[in-house]
Amino acid sequence: MSETFNLEIISPDRTIIKTETNQVSIPAFEGAMMILKDHISLITFLRPGIIEVDLNNVIEKFYVEEGTVEFYKNNLLILSSTAKNQKDLTDIEISKILEHSKKEINKDEIKDKEKYILSYKIDTLQNVRN
């Protein structure tokens, strides 16, 4: 019996990946979540982090800053305007995002929610670099 489910990651202008997989790890606001076949139905929001997709025991990673996730009847749909395959992130892009995020997080008038999001963005990108 197959242990796979359908996954689709979509940005406004294209489908980033559409495949069957047996597990996906997502960075949700509630914490890291592992989605497996027959997971309970859910709708949640993404925080900055890495989506990890198991493709026949090869982990494909996607950087994401925000988005929504829906899992229903073994169909996982991730909608994000920022999802990008980690392999496609250049050092220049990472440096620009890090520089901007570090400037923003140090502003006096920043709200706690924005600090939370920026801190995850900074941590994620620093780990991608290493």
C-alpha positions as CSV (number, residue, x, y, z in Angstrom):
1,M,0.0,0.0,0.0
2,S,1.3,3.4,-1.0
3,E,2.3,5.8,1.8
4,T,2.5,8.8,-0.5
5,F,0.2,11.9,-0.8
6,N,0.0,14.7,-3.3
7,L,2.0,17.9,-2.8
8,E,1.7,21.2,-4.7
9,I,3.7,24.3,-3.9
10,I,2.4,27.3,-5.9
11,S,3.5,30.9,-6.2
12,P,1.3,33.6,-7.9
13,D,3.1,33.1,-11.2
14,R,3.9,29.4,-11.4
15,T,3.7,26.0,-9.9
16,I,7.0,25.4,-8.1
17,I,6.6,21.7,-7.5
18,K,3.8,19.2,-8.1
19,T,4.6,15.6,-7.0
20,E,3.8,12.7,-4.8
21,T,5.8,12.4,-1.6
22,N,5.7,10.5,1.7
23,Q,6.6,13.3,4.0
24,V,6.9,17.1,4.1
25,S,8.3,19.3,6.9
26,I,6.9,22.8,7.1
27,P,7.8,25.8,9.2
28,A,4.4,26.8,10.7
29,F,3.8,29.5,13.2
30,E,2.9,26.8,15.7
31,G,6.3,25.2,15.2
32,A,7.8,22.7,12.8
33,M,5.3,20.3,11.5
34,M,5.8,16.9,9.7
35,I,3.0,16.0,7.3
36,L,2.6,12.3,6.5
37,K,-0.1,10.4,4.6
38,D,-3.5,10.5,6.4
39,H,-2.5,13.5,8.6
40,I,-5.5,15.2,10.1
41,S,-6.9,18.0,8.0
42,L,-5.4,21.4,8.7
43,I,-5.0,24.9,7.6
44,T,-2.1,27.0,8.9
45,F,0.3,29.8,8.1
46,L,4.0,29.6,7.3
47,R,6.7,31.5,9.0
48,P,10.1,32.1,7.5
49,G,12.0,28.8,7.2
50,I,12.7,25.7,5.0
51,I,10.1,23.4,3.6
52,E,11.7,19.9,3.3
53,V,10.1,17.5,0.8
54,D,11.1,13.8,0.7
55,L,11.4,12.8,-2.9
56,N,12.3,9.1,-2.9
57,N,14.7,9.5,0.1
58,V,16.2,12.7,-1.4
59,I,15.3,15.8,0.5
60,E,14.5,18.8,-1.6
61,K,14.5,22.1,0.3
62,F,12.5,25.3,-0.4
63,Y,13.1,28.6,1.3
64,V,9.8,30.4,2.3
65,E,9.1,33.6,4.1
66,E,5.3,33.3,4.4
67,G,2.3,31.5,3.0
68,T,-0.6,29.3,3.7
69,V,-0.9,25.5,4.0
70,E,-3.9,23.3,3.5
71,F,-3.9,19.5,4.0
72,Y,-7.1,17.7,3.2
73,K,-7.8,14.1,2.0
74,N,-4.0,13.5,1.4
75,N,-3.5,16.6,-0.7
76,L,-1.1,19.2,0.6
77,L,-1.3,22.6,-1.0
78,I,1.2,25.3,-0.1
79,L,0.6,28.8,-1.4
80,S,3.5,31.3,-1.1
81,S,4.7,34.3,-3.1
82,T,8.2,33.7,-1.7
83,A,8.8,30.0,-2.0
84,K,12.1,29.2,-3.8
85,N,14.2,26.1,-4.2
86,Q,17.1,26.5,-1.8
87,K,19.5,25.4,-4.6
88,D,18.4,28.5,-6.6
89,L,19.2,31.0,-3.8
90,T,22.4,32.9,-4.6
91,D,24.8,34.3,-2.1
92,I,24.0,37.8,-3.4
93,E,20.2,37.2,-2.8
94,I,20.9,35.8,0.7
95,S,23.2,38.7,1.6
96,K,20.6,41.3,0.4
97,I,17.7,39.7,2.4
98,L,19.9,39.4,5.5
99,E,21.1,43.0,5.3
100,H,17.6,44.3,4.9
101,S,16.2,42.1,7.7
102,K,19.0,43.0,10.1
103,K,18.3,46.7,9.5
104,E,14.5,46.2,10.0
105,I,14.9,44.2,13.2
106,N,17.0,46.9,14.9
107,K,14.4,49.7,14.3
108,D,12.9,51.1,17.5
109,E,9.3,51.1,16.3
110,I,9.2,47.5,15.3
111,K,6.4,45.3,16.6
112,D,6.9,42.0,18.4
113,K,5.3,40.0,15.6
114,E,7.6,41.6,13.0
115,K,10.6,40.9,15.2
116,Y,9.5,37.3,15.5
117,I,9.2,36.9,11.7
118,L,12.5,38.7,11.0
119,S,14.4,36.7,13.5
120,Y,13.2,33.4,11.8
121,K,14.2,34.9,8.4
122,I,17.7,35.8,9.7
123,D,18.2,32.5,11.4
124,T,17.0,30.5,8.4
125,L,19.2,32.4,5.9
126,Q,22.3,32.2,8.1
127,N,21.8,28.4,8.3
128,V,21.3,28.2,4.5
129,R,24.7,29.9,4.1
130,N,26.5,27.4,6.3
